[in-house]
Amino acid sequence: MVQHVKRIGVLQQAKIMGALYFLLGIVAAICIWGFSSMMPNFGAGRAFGAGMGAGLLLFAPVIYGVIGFIAGAIVAWLYNICASIVGGMELELE
């Protein structure tokens, strides 16, 4: 049985994308922090680098999550506009 997705809930899509991008931000922050910790620290830049690592681990997931929320809302809104014109995405369900 073929069904069409005519509309996506904008807020629900935004929440899902925000949560997924938050998790992606955690993974990205850990990877970037791990690679940057292998780089040599020279002189006065040492304390600055340590603060940036902690800041990255705290703020990168939040920033990724906010960007994911906004992008998810925009994509769902655009999908709803296109689906009303073209007819939506086809799904085959059993």
Backbone as CSV, one residue per row, in Angstrom:
resi,resn,N_x,N_y,N_z,CA_x,CA_y,CA_z,C_x,C_y,C_z
1,MET,0.835,-1.162,0.000,0.000,0.000,0.000,0.896,1.247,0.000
2,VAL,0.707,2.083,-0.990,1.506,3.299,-1.122,0.775,4.453,-0.442
3,GLN,1.486,5.162,0.417,0.922,6.317,1.112,1.800,7.532,0.833
4,HIS,1.207,8.703,0.949,1.936,9.947,0.709,2.052,10.733,2.004
5,VAL,3.233,11.264,2.249,3.444,12.158,3.390,3.103,13.556,2.897
6,LYS,1.937,14.050,3.307,1.465,15.342,2.811,1.981,16.514,3.639
7,ARG,2.244,16.271,4.914,2.651,17.366,5.785,3.530,16.819,6.906
8,ILE,4.518,17.603,7.301,5.392,17.270,8.425,5.176,18.336,9.491
9,GLY,5.035,17.918,10.751,4.909,18.873,11.846,6.205,19.644,12.014
10,VAL,6.155,20.945,11.821,7.367,21.771,11.828,8.051,21.724,13.189
11,LEU,7.308,21.911,14.262,7.917,21.925,15.595,8.481,20.558,15.964
12,GLN,7.757,19.499,15.643,8.249,18.155,15.959,9.519,17.845,15.177
13,GLN,9.548,18.196,13.903,10.749,17.992,13.089,11.915,18.793,13.643
14,ALA,11.643,20.026,14.060,12.693,20.882,14.617,13.248,20.276,15.906
15,LYS,12.387,19.726,16.767,12.851,19.115,18.014,13.701,17.877,17.743
16,ILE,13.279,17.064,16.800,14.043,15.863,16.465,15.414,16.242,15.906
17,MET,15.434,17.183,14.976,16.712,17.602,14.392,17.608,18.269,15.426
18,GLY,17.020,19.065,16.318,17.807,19.690,17.375,18.458,18.647,18.270
19,ALA,17.715,17.608,18.640,18.266,16.551,19.489,19.358,15.764,18.760
20,LEU,19.128,15.439,17.491,20.136,14.700,16.727,21.414,15.511,16.542
21,TYR,21.263,16.789,16.238,22.438,17.635,16.058,23.146,17.890,17.385
22,PHE,22.413,17.914,18.500,23.046,18.023,19.815,23.958,16.821,20.047
23,LEU,23.450,15.612,19.756,24.265,14.402,19.905,25.461,14.423,18.958
24,LEU,25.236,14.889,17.742,26.333,15.017,16.790,27.366,16.026,17.297
25,GLY,26.906,17.091,17.928,27.814,18.092,18.497,28.674,17.517,19.603
26,ILE,28.113,16.611,20.413,28.913,15.962,21.454,30.032,15.140,20.825
27,VAL,29.680,14.351,19.819,30.689,13.524,19.130,31.749,14.404,18.472
28,ALA,31.325,15.463,17.787,32.268,16.353,17.112,33.177,17.047,18.120
29,ALA,32.619,17.514,19.241,33.414,18.211,20.253,34.461,17.288,20.857
30,ILE,34.078,16.038,21.120,35.039,15.084,21.684,36.157,14.797,20.683
31,CYS,35.806,14.639,19.414,36.823,14.384,18.383,37.761,15.579,18.226
32,ILE,37.201,16.763,18.141,38.035,17.963,17.979,38.898,18.171,19.211
33,TRP,38.330,17.966,20.410,39.087,18.118,21.644,40.226,17.099,21.696
34,GLY,39.945,15.862,21.278,40.977,14.827,21.278,42.124,15.151,20.339
35,PHE,41.797,15.608,19.143,42.844,15.958,18.188,43.610,17.203,18.623
36,SER,42.915,18.182,19.169,43.599,19.406,19.575,44.458,19.179,20.811
37,SER,44.128,18.198,21.637,44.952,17.924,22.817,46.284,17.289,22.426
38,MET,46.363,16.751,21.218,47.619,16.175,20.749,48.577,17.224,20.200
39,MET,48.063,18.422,19.976,48.904,19.487,19.424,49.755,20.084,20.535
40,PRO,50.968,20.483,20.231,51.835,21.039,21.275,51.339,22.411,21.740
41,ASN,51.533,22.670,23.027,51.195,23.972,23.605,52.479,24.747,23.822
42,PHE,52.511,25.992,23.377,53.703,26.812,23.500,53.415,28.030,24.361
43,GLY,54.164,28.185,25.435,54.164,29.402,26.234,52.821,29.817,26.787
44,ALA,52.486,31.083,26.592,51.291,31.677,27.193,50.003,31.124,26.597
45,GLY,50.057,30.558,25.422,48.866,30.025,24.780,48.329,28.783,25.458
46,ARG,49.074,28.252,26.418,48.697,27.022,27.080,47.379,27.140,27.850
47,ALA,47.254,28.146,28.663,46.030,28.327,29.450,44.847,28.639,28.537
48,PHE,45.098,29.428,27.510,44.042,29.765,26.558,43.541,28.509,25.870
49,GLY,44.443,27.625,25.496,44.057,26.385,24.821,43.244,25.466,25.710
50,ALA,43.591,25.397,26.995,42.839,24.556,27.920,41.423,25.078,28.095
51,GLY,41.272,26.384,28.174,39.946,26.983,28.301,39.111,26.770,27.057
52,MET,39.745,26.814,25.924,39.015,26.590,24.676,38.521,25.154,24.587
53,GLY,39.302,24.195,25.103,38.877,22.804,25.070,37.643,22.567,25.919
54,ALA,37.642,23.134,27.121,36.484,22.995,28.001,35.281,23.733,27.423
55,GLY,35.517,24.913,26.871,34.429,25.672,26.247,33.844,24.938,25.059
56,LEU,34.708,24.299,24.298,34.243,23.535,23.142,33.345,22.385,23.578
57,LEU,33.762,21.666,24.618,32.968,20.525,25.093,31.615,20.967,25.639
58,LEU,31.534,22.174,26.177,30.275,22.656,26.736,29.371,23.314,25.701
59,PHE,29.944,24.140,24.845,29.119,24.968,23.968,28.886,24.397,22.577
60,ALA,29.780,23.570,22.071,29.600,23.026,20.720,28.311,22.215,20.593
61,PRO,27.995,21.313,21.535,26.735,20.577,21.397,25.513,21.489,21.434
62,VAL,25.562,22.528,22.256,24.433,23.461,22.343,24.278,24.226,21.034
63,ILE,25.386,24.702,20.501,25.337,25.439,19.230,24.856,24.526,18.106
64,TYR,25.387,23.300,18.047,24.927,22.340,17.040,23.429,22.092,17.195
65,GLY,22.959,21.928,18.428,21.545,21.669,18.668,20.653,22.806,18.218
66,VAL,21.065,24.046,18.494,20.281,25.217,18.079,20.243,25.312,16.556
67,ILE,21.390,25.108,15.935,21.436,25.157,14.464,20.580,24.031,13.873
68,GLY,20.631,22.840,14.464,19.801,21.724,13.997,18.321,22.017,14.151
69,PHE,17.932,22.641,15.271,16.534,23.000,15.499,16.046,23.971,14.428
70,ILE,16.832,25.012,14.183,16.452,26.018,13.182,16.401,25.401,11.788
71,ALA,17.429,24.616,11.441,17.473,23.992,10.111,16.323,22.995,9.946
72,GLY,16.004,22.237,10.997,14.897,21.289,10.923,13.568,21.978,10.691
73,ALA,13.365,23.110,11.352,12.122,23.869,11.156,12.031,24.407,9.732
74,ILE,13.135,24.918,9.220,13.137,25.462,7.851,12.887,24.355,6.837
75,VAL,13.546,23.215,7.008,13.385,22.106,6.058,11.953,21.567,6.098
76,ALA,11.362,21.420,7.289,9.985,20.941,7.381,9.017,21.932,6.738
77,TRP,9.242,23.209,6.971,8.394,24.245,6.371,8.485,24.199,4.843
78,LEU,9.719,24.092,4.314,9.895,24.007,2.862,9.289,22.719,2.299
79,TYR,9.428,21.607,3.041,8.820,20.359,2.594,7.310,20.516,2.484
80,ASN,6.697,21.127,3.482,5.240,21.305,3.458,4.801,22.139,2.265
81,ILE,5.560,23.155,1.921,5.238,23.982,0.747,5.359,23.138,-0.527
82,CYS,6.482,22.425,-0.666,6.701,21.618,-1.869,5.697,20.471,-1.964
83,ALA,5.383,19.840,-0.828,4.449,18.716,-0.842,3.053,19.165,-1.237
84,SER,2.679,20.380,-0.894,1.357,20.864,-1.297,1.289,21.101,-2.800
85,ILE,2.422,21.356,-3.413,2.462,21.600,-4.864,2.641,20.291,-5.631
86,VAL,3.590,19.469,-5.199,3.974,18.267,-5.937,3.216,17.021,-5.479
87,GLY,2.794,16.980,-4.232,2.024,15.836,-3.771,2.668,15.038,-2.659
88,GLY,3.838,15.335,-2.249,4.443,14.651,-1.104,5.273,13.445,-1.479
89,MET,5.953,12.934,-0.472,6.829,11.793,-0.621,6.012,10.503,-0.561
90,GLU,6.377,9.526,-1.375,5.689,8.244,-1.382,6.368,7.275,-0.437
91,LEU,5.554,6.597,0.371,6.042,5.529,1.234,5.226,4.278,0.947
92,GLU,5.907,3.147,0.868,5.194,1.888,0.686,5.158,1.184,2.025
93,LEU,3.956,0.966,2.562,3.767,0.355,3.863,3.039,-0.968,3.728
94,GLU,3.325,-1.883,4.632,2.612,-3.160,4.657,1.718,-3.241,5.862
